[in-house]
Amino acid sequence: MSSSWTFLTNHAHVLLCISENPDVRTRDIAAQVGITERAAQRIIAELEEAGYLRHERVGRRNHYELATGVPLRHPLETHVAIEELLELLHR
């Protein structure tokens, strides 16, 4: 029996992609996460608006910088910062 759900959201997957390569292209994020490029752009905009990342334009590309000290959003997880989640996922 196959299931389509995962433990992490697409937002977490996008953060993971950016943490692995701060110069990653949106199309590459979309391909890795399994979403459309438009969805990846929306998620990046939401993460920026919430203060989890910012970007700087470098030529024709974006360079992303994560705000790793920002806590997770869910009340059960506010004691955990983004950097702790990313460290766990990179192990």
Secondary structure, DSSP 8 states (H G I E B T S, - for coil): ------SS-HHHHHHHHHHH-TT--HHHHHHHHTS-HHHHHHHHHHHHHTTSEEEEEETTEEEEEE-TTSB-SSGGGTTSBHHHHHHHHH-
